Amino acid sequence: MMKTMDIKPILAIITMHKDKVNAGGAPLFITENKEELQTVAFKLEKILDAMAHDLENGTMIIVKH
């Protein structure tokens, strides 16, 4: 029997490109450069006890696993 994939909730979106992101209900954090993007993402990762994932397009997401 095939197991269905569990959908993990996106807890936050961090981006340098606010015009390209529709948060869809997740909190959206806008940063000015890559260093700030990574700093905010990794702090949220620890605070929310979740995982940061770099989409490699100037956007990172925080996902609860």
CHARMM-style PDB file with segment names, atoms N, HN, CA, C and O in Angstrom:
ATOM      1  N   MET     1       0.845  -1.179   0.000  1.00  0.00      PROA
ATOM      2  CA  MET     1       0.000   0.000   0.000  1.00  0.00      PROA
ATOM      3  C   MET     1       0.883   1.231   0.000  1.00  0.00      PROA
ATOM      4  O   MET     1       1.839   1.309   0.771  1.00  0.00      PROA
ATOM      5  N   MET     2       0.573   2.196  -0.857  1.00  0.00      PROA
ATOM      6  HN  MET     2      -0.204   2.133  -1.483  1.00  0.00      PROA
ATOM      7  CA  MET     2       1.368   3.408  -0.967  1.00  0.00      PROA
ATOM      8  C   MET     2       1.031   4.350   0.186  1.00  0.00      PROA
ATOM      9  O   MET     2      -0.139   4.578   0.491  1.00  0.00      PROA
ATOM     10  N   LYS     3       2.067   4.894   0.822  1.00  0.00      PROA
ATOM     11  HN  LYS     3       3.018   4.709   0.574  1.00  0.00      PROA
ATOM     12  CA  LYS     3       1.876   5.822   1.926  1.00  0.00      PROA
ATOM     13  C   LYS     3       1.759   7.240   1.379  1.00  0.00      PROA
ATOM     14  O   LYS     3       2.553   7.649   0.532  1.00  0.00      PROA
ATOM     15  N   THR     4       0.773   7.986   1.861  1.00  0.00      PROA
ATOM     16  HN  THR     4       0.128   7.654   2.548  1.00  0.00      PROA
ATOM     17  CA  THR     4       0.616   9.363   1.408  1.00  0.00      PROA
ATOM     18  C   THR     4       1.681  10.240   2.056  1.00  0.00      PROA
ATOM     19  O   THR     4       2.112   9.991   3.182  1.00  0.00      PROA
ATOM     20  N   MET     5       2.092  11.259   1.332  1.00  0.00      PROA
ATOM     21  HN  MET     5       1.742  11.461   0.417  1.00  0.00      PROA
ATOM     22  CA  MET     5       3.118  12.165   1.815  1.00  0.00      PROA
ATOM     23  C   MET     5       2.518  13.124   2.845  1.00  0.00      PROA
ATOM     24  O   MET     5       1.467  13.719   2.610  1.00  0.00      PROA
ATOM     25  N   ASP     6       3.184  13.265   3.966  1.00  0.00      PROA
ATOM     26  HN  ASP     6       4.038  12.781   4.157  1.00  0.00      PROA
ATOM     27  CA  ASP     6       2.749  14.221   4.976  1.00  0.00      PROA
ATOM     28  C   ASP     6       3.123  15.626   4.523  1.00  0.00      PROA
ATOM     29  O   ASP     6       4.261  15.868   4.122  1.00  0.00      PROA
ATOM     30  N   ILE     7       2.184  16.537   4.585  1.00  0.00      PROA
ATOM     31  HN  ILE     7       1.259  16.341   4.911  1.00  0.00      PROA
ATOM     32  CA  ILE     7       2.457  17.918   4.230  1.00  0.00      PROA
ATOM     33  C   ILE     7       2.901  18.652   5.488  1.00  0.00      PROA
ATOM     34  O   ILE     7       2.192  18.672   6.494  1.00  0.00      PROA
ATOM     35  N   LYS     8       4.080  19.252   5.416  1.00  0.00      PROA
ATOM     36  HN  LYS     8       4.655  19.235   4.598  1.00  0.00      PROA
ATOM     37  CA  LYS     8       4.639  19.972   6.556  1.00  0.00      PROA
ATOM     38  C   LYS     8       4.244  21.437   6.474  1.00  0.00      PROA
ATOM     39  O   LYS     8       4.314  22.038   5.402  1.00  0.00      PROA
ATOM     40  N   PRO     9       3.831  22.020   7.594  1.00  0.00      PROA
ATOM     41  CA  PRO     9       3.405  23.424   7.554  1.00  0.00      PROA
ATOM     42  C   PRO     9       4.587  24.386   7.411  1.00  0.00      PROA
ATOM     43  O   PRO     9       5.627  24.213   8.046  1.00  0.00      PROA
ATOM     44  N   ILE    10       4.408  25.395   6.569  1.00  0.00      PROA
ATOM     45  HN  ILE    10       3.563  25.536   6.053  1.00  0.00      PROA
ATOM     46  CA  ILE    10       5.393  26.466   6.450  1.00  0.00      PROA
ATOM     47  C   ILE    10       5.073  27.480   7.543  1.00  0.00      PROA
ATOM     48  O   ILE    10       3.997  28.077   7.559  1.00  0.00      PROA
ATOM     49  N   LEU    11       6.016  27.662   8.448  1.00  0.00      PROA
ATOM     50  HN  LEU    11       6.890  27.177   8.435  1.00  0.00      PROA
ATOM     51  CA  LEU    11       5.803  28.552   9.590  1.00  0.00      PROA
ATOM     52  C   LEU    11       6.169  29.999   9.288  1.00  0.00      PROA
ATOM     53  O   LEU    11       5.615  30.917   9.892  1.00  0.00      PROA
ATOM     54  N   ALA    12       7.107  30.210   8.348  1.00  0.00      PROA
ATOM     55  HN  ALA    12       7.557  29.464   7.858  1.00  0.00      PROA
ATOM     56  CA  ALA    12       7.533  31.568   8.010  1.00  0.00      PROA
ATOM     57  C   ALA    12       8.230  31.556   6.650  1.00  0.00      PROA
ATOM     58  O   ALA    12       8.775  30.541   6.217  1.00  0.00      PROA
ATOM     59  N   ILE    13       8.197  32.702   6.000  1.00  0.00      PROA
ATOM     60  HN  ILE    13       7.754  33.527   6.352  1.00  0.00      PROA
ATOM     61  CA  ILE    13       8.906  32.905   4.730  1.00  0.00      PROA
ATOM     62  C   ILE    13       9.795  34.125   4.910  1.00  0.00      PROA
ATOM     63  O   ILE    13       9.345  35.168   5.384  1.00  0.00      PROA
ATOM     64  N   ILE    14      11.056  33.987   4.529  1.00  0.00      PROA
ATOM     65  HN  ILE    14      11.422  33.140   4.145  1.00  0.00      PROA
ATOM     66  CA  ILE    14      12.013  35.082   4.607  1.00  0.00      PROA
ATOM     67  C   ILE    14      12.514  35.319   3.193  1.00  0.00      PROA
ATOM     68  O   ILE    14      12.957  34.382   2.528  1.00  0.00      PROA
ATOM     69  N   THR    15      12.449  36.564   2.724  1.00  0.00      PROA
ATOM     70  HN  THR    15      12.089  37.325   3.264  1.00  0.00      PROA
ATOM     71  CA  THR    15      12.818  36.823   1.338  1.00  0.00      PROA
ATOM     72  C   THR    15      13.452  38.196   1.146  1.00  0.00      PROA
ATOM     73  O   THR    15      13.255  39.111   1.945  1.00  0.00      PROA
ATOM     74  N   MET    16      14.211  38.312   0.077  1.00  0.00      PROA
ATOM     75  HN  MET    16      14.372  37.568  -0.572  1.00  0.00      PROA
ATOM     76  CA  MET    16      14.739  39.598  -0.369  1.00  0.00      PROA
ATOM     77  C   MET    16      13.875  40.151  -1.499  1.00  0.00      PROA
ATOM     78  O   MET    16      14.124  41.258  -1.977  1.00  0.00      PROA
ATOM     79  N   HSD    17      12.864  39.398  -1.931  1.00  0.00      PROA
ATOM     80  HN  HSD    17      12.662  38.499  -1.543  1.00  0.00      PROA
ATOM     81  CA  HSD    17      12.060  39.753  -3.101  1.00  0.00      PROA
ATOM     82  C   HSD    17      10.573  39.778  -2.757  1.00  0.00      PROA
ATOM     83  O   HSD    17       9.828  38.889  -3.169  1.00  0.00      PROA
ATOM     84  N   LYS    18      10.141  40.780  -2.011  1.00  0.00      PROA
ATOM     85  HN  LYS    18      10.747  41.502  -1.676  1.00  0.00      PROA
ATOM     86  CA  LYS    18       8.753  40.825  -1.548  1.00  0.00      PROA
ATOM     87  C   LYS    18       7.748  40.867  -2.698  1.00  0.00      PROA
ATOM     88  O   LYS    18       6.607  40.437  -2.531  1.00  0.00      PROA
ATOM     89  N   ASP    19       8.151  41.377  -3.859  1.00  0.00      PROA
ATOM     90  HN  ASP    19       9.078  41.727  -3.996  1.00  0.00      PROA
ATOM     91  CA  ASP    19       7.246  41.462  -4.999  1.00  0.00      PROA
ATOM     92  C   ASP    19       7.004  40.105  -5.669  1.00  0.00      PROA
ATOM     93  O   ASP    19       6.081  39.970  -6.473  1.00  0.00      PROA
ATOM     94  N   LYS    20       7.819  39.106  -5.347  1.00  0.00      PROA
ATOM     95  HN  LYS    20       8.568  39.215  -4.694  1.00  0.00      PROA
ATOM     96  CA  LYS    20       7.695  37.785  -5.963  1.00  0.00      PROA
ATOM     97  C   LYS    20       7.090  36.736  -5.036  1.00  0.00      PROA
ATOM     98  O   LYS    20       6.939  35.578  -5.427  1.00  0.00      PROA
ATOM     99  N   VAL    21       6.738  37.137  -3.798  1.00  0.00      PROA
ATOM    100  HN  VAL    21       6.861  38.077  -3.481  1.00  0.00      PROA
ATOM    101  CA  VAL    21       6.270  36.158  -2.815  1.00  0.00      PROA
ATOM    102  C   VAL    21       4.858  36.498  -2.361  1.00  0.00      PROA
ATOM    103  O   VAL    21       4.549  37.645  -2.041  1.00  0.00      PROA
ATOM    104  N   ASN    22       4.013  35.480  -2.341  1.00  0.00      PROA
ATOM    105  HN  ASN    22       4.264  34.548  -2.602  1.00  0.00      PROA
ATOM    106  CA  ASN    22       2.679  35.564  -1.749  1.00  0.00      PROA
ATOM    107  C   ASN    22       2.694  34.598  -0.569  1.00  0.00      PROA
ATOM    108  O   ASN    22       2.703  33.382  -0.759  1.00  0.00      PROA
ATOM    109  N   ALA    23       2.698  35.127   0.627  1.00  0.00      PROA
ATOM    110  HN  ALA    23       2.691  36.115   0.782  1.00  0.00      PROA
ATOM    111  CA  ALA    23       2.901  34.306   1.825  1.00  0.00      PROA
ATOM    112  C   ALA    23       1.761  33.339   2.095  1.00  0.00      PROA
ATOM    113  O   ALA    23       1.984  32.321   2.750  1.00  0.00      PROA
ATOM    114  N   GLY    24       0.570  33.603   1.631  1.00  0.00      PROA
ATOM    115  HN  GLY    24       0.389  34.430   1.099  1.00  0.00      PROA
ATOM    116  CA  GLY    24      -0.550  32.683   1.811  1.00  0.00      PROA
ATOM    117  C   GLY    24      -0.882  32.372   3.257  1.00  0.00      PROA
ATOM    118  O   GLY    24      -1.323  31.262   3.556  1.00  0.00      PROA
ATOM    119  N   GLY    25      -0.686  33.307   4.153  1.00  0.00      PROA
ATOM    120  HN  GLY    25      -0.328  34.209   3.910  1.00  0.00      PROA
ATOM    121  CA  GLY    25      -1.021  33.106   5.559  1.00  0.00      PROA
ATOM    122  C   GLY    25       0.181  32.914   6.463  1.00  0.00      PROA
ATOM    123  O   GLY    25       0.068  33.095   7.675  1.00  0.00      PROA
ATOM    124  N   ALA    26       1.327  32.554   5.909  1.00  0.00      PROA
ATOM    125  HN  ALA    26       1.419  32.408   4.924  1.00  0.00      PROA
ATOM    126  CA  ALA    26       2.544  32.426   6.717  1.00  0.00      PROA
ATOM    127  C   ALA    26       3.139  33.817   6.928  1.00  0.00      PROA
ATOM    128  O   ALA    26       3.055  34.662   6.037  1.00  0.00      PROA
ATOM    129  N   PRO    27       3.736  34.066   8.090  1.00  0.00      PROA
ATOM    130  CA  PRO    27       4.402  35.355   8.301  1.00  0.00      PROA
ATOM    131  C   PRO    27       5.511  35.560   7.271  1.00  0.00      PROA
ATOM    132  O   PRO    27       6.261  34.634   6.962  1.00  0.00      PROA
ATOM    133  N   LEU    28       5.605  36.768   6.751  1.00  0.00      PROA
ATOM    134  HN  LEU    28       4.996  37.520   7.003  1.00  0.00      PROA
ATOM    135  CA  LEU    28       6.586  37.107   5.725  1.00  0.00      PROA
ATOM    136  C   LEU    28       7.586  38.105   6.294  1.00  0.00      PROA
ATOM    137  O   LEU    28       7.197  39.157   6.801  1.00  0.00      PROA
ATOM    138  N   PHE    29       8.870  37.779   6.212  1.00  0.00      PROA
ATOM    139  HN  PHE    29       9.187  36.924   5.800  1.00  0.00      PROA
ATOM    140  CA  PHE    29       9.942  38.643   6.688  1.00  0.00      PROA
ATOM    141  C   PHE    29      10.736  39.103   5.477  1.00  0.00      PROA
ATOM    142  O   PHE    29      11.228  38.280   4.705  1.00  0.00      PROA
ATOM    143  N   ILE    30      10.864  40.425   5.308  1.00  0.00      PROA
ATOM    144  HN  ILE    30      10.465  41.093   5.936  1.00  0.00      PROA
ATOM    145  CA  ILE    30      11.573  41.009   4.175  1.00  0.00      PROA
ATOM    146  C   ILE    30      12.968  41.411   4.642  1.00  0.00      PROA
ATOM    147  O   ILE    30      13.119  42.091   5.657  1.00  0.00      PROA
ATOM    148  N   THR    31      13.989  40.986   3.892  1.00  0.00      PROA
ATOM    149  HN  THR    31      13.867  40.434   3.067  1.00  0.00      PROA
ATOM    150  CA  THR    31      15.370  41.338   4.232  1.00  0.00      PROA
ATOM    151  C   THR    31      16.001  42.085   3.063  1.00  0.00      PROA
ATOM    152  O   THR    31      15.506  42.041   1.936  1.00  0.00      PROA
ATOM    153  N   GLU    32      17.105  42.771   3.355  1.00  0.00      PROA
ATOM    154  HN  GLU    32      17.507  42.806   4.270  1.00  0.00      PROA
ATOM    155  CA  GLU    32      17.746  43.596   2.333  1.00  0.00      PROA
ATOM    156  C   GLU    32      18.905  42.908   1.626  1.00  0.00      PROA
ATOM    157  O   GLU    32      19.274  43.301   0.519  1.00  0.00      PROA
ATOM    158  N   ASN    33      19.487  41.879   2.254  1.00  0.00      PROA
ATOM    159  HN  ASN    33      19.188  41.560   3.153  1.00  0.00      PROA
ATOM    160  CA  ASN    33      20.627  41.205   1.625  1.00  0.00      PROA
ATOM    161  C   ASN    33      20.701  39.755   2.101  1.00  0.00      PROA
ATOM    162  O   ASN    33      19.959  39.349   2.995  1.00  0.00      PROA
ATOM    163  N   LYS    34      21.602  38.980   1.499  1.00  0.00      PROA
ATOM    164  HN  LYS    34      22.205  39.309   0.773  1.00  0.00      PROA
ATOM    165  CA  LYS    34      21.711  37.550   1.787  1.00  0.00      PROA
ATOM    166  C   LYS    34      22.126  37.291   3.242  1.00  0.00      PROA
ATOM    167  O   LYS    34      21.634  36.351   3.866  1.00  0.00      PROA
ATOM    168  N   GLU    35      23.022  38.113   3.780  1.00  0.00      PROA
ATOM    169  HN  GLU    35      23.422  38.877   3.274  1.00  0.00      PROA
ATOM    170  CA  GLU    35      23.454  37.932   5.174  1.00  0.00      PROA
ATOM    171  C   GLU    35      22.283  38.081   6.137  1.00  0.00      PROA
ATOM    172  O   GLU    35      22.108  37.269   7.045  1.00  0.00      PROA
ATOM    173  N   GLU    36      21.485  39.122   5.932  1.00  0.00      PROA
ATOM    174  HN  GLU    36      21.627  39.781   5.194  1.00  0.00      PROA
ATOM    175  CA  GLU    36      20.320  39.336   6.793  1.00  0.00      PROA
ATOM    176  C   GLU    36      19.302  38.209   6.606  1.00  0.00      PROA
ATOM    177  O   GLU    36      18.686  37.762   7.573  1.00  0.00      PROA
ATOM    178  N   LEU    37      19.126  37.752   5.370  1.00  0.00      PROA
ATOM    179  HN  LEU    37      19.626  38.115   4.584  1.00  0.00      PROA
ATOM    180  CA  LEU    37      18.226  36.641   5.067  1.00  0.00      PROA
ATOM    181  C   LEU    37      18.599  35.416   5.894  1.00  0.00      PROA
ATOM    182  O   LEU    37      17.740  34.808   6.534  1.00  0.00      PROA
ATOM    183  N   GLN    38      19.876  35.057   5.880  1.00  0.00      PROA
ATOM    184  HN  GLN    38      20.573  35.551   5.361  1.00  0.00      PROA
ATOM    185  CA  GLN    38      20.334  33.877   6.616  1.00  0.00      PROA
ATOM    186  C   GLN    38      20.250  34.079   8.120  1.00  0.00      PROA
ATOM    187  O   GLN    38      19.878  33.157   8.845  1.00  0.00      PROA
ATOM    188  N   THR    39      20.586  35.254   8.594  1.00  0.00      PROA
ATOM    189  HN  THR    39      20.888  36.004   8.005  1.00  0.00      PROA
ATOM    190  CA  THR    39      20.517  35.533  10.036  1.00  0.00      PROA
ATOM    191  C   THR    39      19.091  35.400  10.559  1.00  0.00      PROA
ATOM    192  O   THR    39      18.854  34.740  11.571  1.00  0.00      PROA
ATOM    193  N   VAL    40      18.144  36.028   9.867  1.00  0.00      PROA
ATOM    194  HN  VAL    40      18.337  36.564   9.045  1.00  0.00      PROA
ATOM    195  CA  VAL    40      16.746  35.960  10.293  1.00  0.00      PROA
ATOM    196  C   VAL    40      16.239  34.521  10.220  1.00  0.00      PROA
ATOM    197  O   VAL    40      15.572  34.054  11.143  1.00  0.00      PROA
ATOM    198  N   ALA    41      16.546  33.820   9.139  1.00  0.00      PROA
ATOM    199  HN  ALA    41      17.088  34.200   8.389  1.00  0.00      PROA
ATOM    200  CA  ALA    41      16.075  32.443   8.973  1.00  0.00      PROA
ATOM    201  C   ALA    41      16.613  31.531  10.072  1.00  0.00      PROA
ATOM    202  O   ALA    41      15.859  30.740  10.639  1.00  0.00      PROA
ATOM    203  N   PHE    42      17.878  31.629  10.372  1.00  0.00      PROA
ATOM    204  HN  PHE    42      18.490  32.271   9.912  1.00  0.00      PROA
ATOM    205  CA  PHE    42      18.452  30.732  11.366  1.00  0.00      PROA
ATOM    206  C   PHE    42      17.974  31.066  12.781  1.00  0.00      PROA
ATOM    207  O   PHE    42      17.850  30.169  13.615  1.00  0.00      PROA
ATOM    208  N   LYS    43      17.705  32.346  13.061  1.00  0.00      PROA
ATOM    209  HN  LYS    43      17.806  33.075  12.383  1.00  0.00      PROA
ATOM    210  CA  LYS    43      17.138  32.699  14.368  1.00  0.00      PROA
ATOM    211  C   LYS    43      15.714  32.163  14.491  1.00  0.00      PROA
ATOM    212  O   LYS    43      15.348  31.619  15.532  1.00  0.00      PROA
ATOM    213  N   LEU    44      14.907  32.311  13.442  1.00  0.00      PROA
ATOM    214  HN  LEU    44      15.204  32.753  12.595  1.00  0.00      PROA
ATOM    215  CA  LEU    44      13.553  31.774  13.469  1.00  0.00      PROA
ATOM    216  C   LEU    44      13.556  30.253  13.573  1.00  0.00      PROA
ATOM    217  O   LEU    44      12.696  29.663  14.227  1.00  0.00      PROA
ATOM    218  N   GLU    45      14.519  29.634  12.928  1.00  0.00      PROA
ATOM    219  HN  GLU    45      15.218  30.114  12.396  1.00  0.00      PROA
ATOM    220  CA  GLU    45      14.663  28.177  12.995  1.00  0.00      PROA
ATOM    221  C   GLU    45      14.805  27.723  14.444  1.00  0.00      PROA
ATOM    222  O   GLU    45      14.167  26.758  14.864  1.00  0.00      PROA
ATOM    223  N   LYS    46      15.626  28.410  15.190  1.00  0.00      PROA
ATOM    224  HN  LYS    46      16.144  29.194  14.848  1.00  0.00      PROA
ATOM    225  CA  LYS    46      15.838  28.052  16.597  1.00  0.00      PROA
ATOM    226  C   LYS    46      14.624  28.395  17.459  1.00  0.00      PROA
ATOM    227  O   LYS    46      14.201  27.592  18.290  1.00  0.00      PROA
ATOM    228  N   ILE    47      14.070  29.584  17.259  1.00  0.00      PROA
ATOM    229  HN  ILE    47      14.414  30.236  16.584  1.00  0.00      PROA
ATOM    230  CA  ILE    47      12.922  30.023  18.053  1.00  0.00      PROA
ATOM    231  C   ILE    47      11.727  29.100  17.857  1.00  0.00      PROA
ATOM    232  O   ILE    47      11.051  28.745  18.822  1.00  0.00      PROA
ATOM    233  N   LEU    48      11.462  28.710  16.612  1.00  0.00      PROA
ATOM    234  HN  LEU    48      12.011  28.998  15.828  1.00  0.00      PROA
ATOM    235  CA  LEU    48      10.290  27.907  16.289  1.00  0.00      PROA
ATOM    236  C   LEU    48      10.539  26.400  16.365  1.00  0.00      PROA
ATOM    237  O   LEU    48       9.631  25.603  16.127  1.00  0.00      PROA
ATOM    238  N   ASP    49      11.773  26.013  16.699  1.00  0.00      PROA
ATOM    239  HN  ASP    49      12.510  26.660  16.893  1.00  0.00      PROA
ATOM    240  CA  ASP    49      12.145  24.598  16.760  1.00  0.00      PROA
ATOM    241  C   ASP    49      11.744  23.904  15.455  1.00  0.00      PROA
ATOM    242  O   ASP    49      11.020  22.908  15.450  1.00  0.00      PROA
ATOM    243  N   ALA    50      12.242  24.465  14.354  1.00  0.00      PROA
ATOM    244  HN  ALA    50      12.831  25.274  14.358  1.00  0.00      PROA
ATOM    245  CA  ALA    50      11.895  23.986  13.022  1.00  0.00      PROA
ATOM    246  C   ALA    50      13.149  23.980  12.146  1.00  0.00      PROA
ATOM    247  O   ALA    50      14.258  24.178  12.643  1.00  0.00      PROA
ATOM    248  N   MET    51      12.972  23.753  10.853  1.00  0.00      PROA
ATOM    249  HN  MET    51      12.071  23.592  10.450  1.00  0.00      PROA
ATOM    250  CA  MET    51      14.096  23.674   9.918  1.00  0.00      PROA
ATOM    251  C   MET    51      14.002  24.797   8.892  1.00  0.00      PROA
ATOM    252  O   MET    51      12.922  25.094   8.381  1.00  0.00      PROA
ATOM    253  N   ALA    52      15.151  25.423   8.593  1.00  0.00      PROA
ATOM    254  HN  ALA    52      16.028  25.182   9.007  1.00  0.00      PROA
ATOM    255  CA  ALA    52      15.227  26.435   7.549  1.00  0.00      PROA
ATOM    256  C   ALA    52      15.639  25.756   6.249  1.00  0.00      PROA
ATOM    257  O   ALA    52      16.550  24.928   6.230  1.00  0.00      PROA
ATOM    258  N   HSD    53      14.968  26.112   5.173  1.00  0.00      PROA
ATOM    259  HN  HSD    53      14.228  26.785   5.188  1.00  0.00      PROA
ATOM    260  CA  HSD    53      15.286  25.563   3.857  1.00  0.00      PROA
ATOM    261  C   HSD    53      15.528  26.715   2.895  1.00  0.00      PROA
ATOM    262  O   HSD    53      14.679  27.593   2.739  1.00  0.00      PROA
ATOM    263  N   ASP    54      16.696  26.707   2.249  1.00  0.00      PROA
ATOM    264  HN  ASP    54      17.385  25.994   2.376  1.00  0.00      PROA
ATOM    265  CA  ASP    54      17.072  27.744   1.300  1.00  0.00      PROA
ATOM    266  C   ASP    54      16.566  27.355  -0.075  1.00  0.00      PROA
ATOM    267  O   ASP    54      16.954  26.313  -0.602  1.00  0.00      PROA
ATOM    268  N   LEU    55      15.705  28.174  -0.667  1.00  0.00      PROA
ATOM    269  HN  LEU    55      15.390  29.021  -0.239  1.00  0.00      PROA
ATOM    270  CA  LEU    55      15.183  27.893  -1.999  1.00  0.00      PROA
ATOM    271  C   LEU    55      16.137  28.378  -3.092  1.00  0.00      PROA
ATOM    272  O   LEU    55      15.870  28.210  -4.282  1.00  0.00      PROA
ATOM    273  N   GLU    56      17.249  28.980  -2.676  1.00  0.00      PROA
ATOM    274  HN  GLU    56      17.467  29.117  -1.710  1.00  0.00      PROA
ATOM    275  CA  GLU    56      18.329  29.437  -3.552  1.00  0.00      PROA
ATOM    276  C   GLU    56      17.881  30.455  -4.588  1.00  0.00      PROA
ATOM    277  O   GLU    56      18.441  30.528  -5.681  1.00  0.00      PROA
ATOM    278  N   ASN    57      16.867  31.241  -4.237  1.00  0.00      PROA
ATOM    279  HN  ASN    57      16.413  31.182  -3.349  1.00  0.00      PROA
ATOM    280  CA  ASN    57      16.415  32.315  -5.122  1.00  0.00      PROA
ATOM    281  C   ASN    57      16.189  33.596  -4.324  1.00  0.00      PROA
ATOM    282  O   ASN    57      15.398  34.454  -4.715  1.00  0.00      PROA
ATOM    283  N   GLY    58      16.892  33.712  -3.206  1.00  0.00      PROA
ATOM    284  HN  GLY    58      17.535  33.015  -2.888  1.00  0.00      PROA
ATOM    285  CA  GLY    58      16.715  34.860  -2.329  1.00  0.00      PROA
ATOM    286  C   GLY    58      15.570  34.694  -1.352  1.00  0.00      PROA
ATOM    287  O   GLY    58      15.118  35.663  -0.742  1.00  0.00      PROA
ATOM    288  N   THR    59      15.098  33.453  -1.202  1.00  0.00      PROA
ATOM    289  HN  THR    59      15.465  32.666  -1.698  1.00  0.00      PROA
ATOM    290  CA  THR    59      14.000  33.165  -0.294  1.00  0.00      PROA
ATOM    291  C   THR    59      14.315  31.910   0.510  1.00  0.00      PROA
ATOM    292  O   THR    59      14.858  30.940  -0.020  1.00  0.00      PROA
ATOM    293  N   MET    60      13.971  31.938   1.788  1.00  0.00      PROA
ATOM    294  HN  MET    60      13.530  32.725   2.219  1.00  0.00      PROA
ATOM    295  CA  MET    60      14.082  30.765   2.653  1.00  0.00      PROA
ATOM    296  C   MET    60      12.726  30.551   3.314  1.00  0.00      PROA
ATOM    297  O   MET    60      11.968  31.497   3.526  1.00  0.00      PROA
ATOM    298  N   ILE    61      12.435  29.298   3.633  1.00  0.00      PROA
ATOM    299  HN  ILE    61      13.051  28.529   3.460  1.00  0.00      PROA
ATOM    300  CA  ILE    61      11.207  28.971   4.352  1.00  0.00      PROA
ATOM    301  C   ILE    61      11.565  28.234   5.627  1.00  0.00      PROA
ATOM    302  O   ILE    61      12.582  27.545   5.696  1.00  0.00      PROA
ATOM    303  N   ILE    62      10.716  28.385   6.638  1.00  0.00      PROA
ATOM    304  HN  ILE    62       9.890  28.945   6.582  1.00  0.00      PROA
ATOM    305  CA  ILE    62      10.869  27.675   7.893  1.00  0.00      PROA
ATOM    306  C   ILE    62       9.740  26.650   7.950  1.00  0.00      PROA
ATOM    307  O   ILE    62       8.564  27.002   7.862  1.00  0.00      PROA
ATOM    308  N   VAL    63      10.111  25.377   8.098  1.00  0.00      PROA
ATOM    309  HN  VAL    63      11.067  25.091   8.169  1.00  0.00      PROA
ATOM    310  CA  VAL    63       9.141  24.284   8.054  1.00  0.00      PROA
ATOM    311  C   VAL    63       9.257  23.451   9.325  1.00  0.00      PROA
ATOM    312  O   VAL    63      10.360  23.133   9.769  1.00  0.00      PROA
ATOM    313  N   LYS    64       8.129  23.103   9.898  1.00  0.00      PROA
ATOM    314  HN  LYS    64       7.232  23.361   9.537  1.00  0.00      PROA
ATOM    315  CA  LYS    64       8.083  22.218  11.068  1.00  0.00      PROA
ATOM    316  C   LYS    64       8.143  20.770  10.593  1.00  0.00      PROA
ATOM    317  O   LYS    64       7.307  20.348   9.794  1.00  0.00      PROA
ATOM    318  N   HSD    65       9.113  20.011  11.071  1.00  0.00      PROA
ATOM    319  HN  HSD    65       9.792  20.353  11.721  1.00  0.00      PROA
ATOM    320  CA  HSD    65       9.244  18.597  10.703  1.00  0.00      PROA
ATOM    321  C   HSD    65       8.812  17.701  11.825  1.00  0.00      PROA
ATOM    322  OT1 HSD    65       8.855  16.478  11.690  1.00  0.00      PROA
TER     323      HSD     65
END
